[in-house]
């Protein structure tokens, strides 16, 4: 599956980031508005959005980078920063 980071930490509104965040899996025993797991099982933290040096940093990627609708909400996914850079 091809992945592409969507540019710009401030590109998304808080509401858009929240919609993407909700696609991640809740982390058992932790508040789901703060802690979740990405599609690969990596733990991510809401406050660490866009922080590539954080152990829990995450970003928004498109799971369909070749599409004309790259920014379409249905193609956006939360992913750990380190996962996307490996």
C-alpha positions as CSV (number, residue, x, y, z in Angstrom):
1,X,0.0,0.0,0.0
2,X,1.5,3.3,-1.0
3,X,1.6,6.1,1.6
4,X,2.2,9.7,1.4
5,X,2.4,12.3,4.2
6,X,0.1,15.1,3.7
7,X,2.1,18.3,4.0
8,X,1.8,21.0,6.7
9,X,1.2,20.4,10.4
10,X,-1.5,23.1,10.3
11,X,-3.2,22.0,7.1
12,X,-6.1,20.5,9.0
13,X,-8.6,22.0,11.3
14,X,-9.0,20.5,14.7
15,X,-12.3,18.9,13.6
16,X,-10.6,17.3,10.6
17,X,-7.7,16.0,12.7
18,X,-10.3,14.6,15.2
19,X,-12.1,12.7,12.4
20,X,-8.8,11.1,11.3
21,X,-7.8,10.4,14.9
22,X,-11.1,8.5,15.4
23,X,-10.0,6.0,12.7
24,X,-7.2,4.8,15.0
25,X,-7.9,2.0,17.4
26,X,-8.5,2.8,21.1
27,X,-5.8,1.7,23.5
28,X,-7.2,-0.5,26.2
29,X,-7.2,1.1,29.7
30,X,-6.4,4.6,28.4
31,X,-8.5,7.6,27.5
32,X,-9.3,7.3,23.7
33,X,-9.2,11.0,23.2
34,X,-5.5,11.0,24.2
35,X,-4.2,7.5,23.4
36,X,-4.8,5.2,20.4
37,X,-3.0,2.7,18.1
38,X,-2.4,3.3,14.4
39,X,-3.2,0.6,11.8
40,X,0.2,-1.0,12.5
41,X,-0.3,-1.2,16.3
42,X,2.0,1.7,17.1
43,X,0.9,3.8,20.1
44,X,0.1,7.4,19.3
45,X,-0.8,10.4,21.5
46,X,-3.2,13.2,20.4
47,X,-0.9,15.9,21.7
48,X,2.1,14.6,19.7
49,X,0.5,15.3,16.3
50,X,3.3,16.3,13.8
51,X,6.1,15.6,16.3
52,X,8.5,13.2,14.5
53,X,10.9,13.0,17.4
54,X,8.3,11.9,19.9
55,X,8.0,8.3,20.9
56,X,4.2,8.7,20.3
57,X,4.3,11.3,17.4
58,X,1.8,10.8,14.6
59,X,0.8,12.4,11.3
60,X,-1.9,12.2,8.7
61,X,-1.2,10.2,5.6
62,X,-3.2,9.3,2.5
63,X,-3.7,5.6,1.8
64,X,-4.4,6.5,-1.8
65,X,-1.6,8.9,-2.9
66,X,-2.2,8.5,-6.6
67,X,-5.8,9.6,-6.3
68,X,-6.9,13.1,-7.5
69,X,-8.8,13.3,-4.2
70,X,-5.7,12.8,-2.1
71,X,-7.0,15.0,0.7
72,X,-10.4,13.3,0.7
73,X,-11.3,12.3,4.3
74,X,-11.9,8.7,3.4
75,X,-8.3,8.3,2.3
76,X,-6.7,10.0,5.3
77,X,-5.3,7.8,8.1
78,X,-3.4,8.5,11.4
79,X,0.0,6.9,11.4
80,X,3.0,6.9,13.8
81,X,5.7,9.3,12.4
82,X,8.4,6.6,12.6
83,X,6.2,4.1,10.7
84,X,5.8,6.4,7.8
85,X,9.5,7.2,7.6
86,X,10.8,3.6,7.6
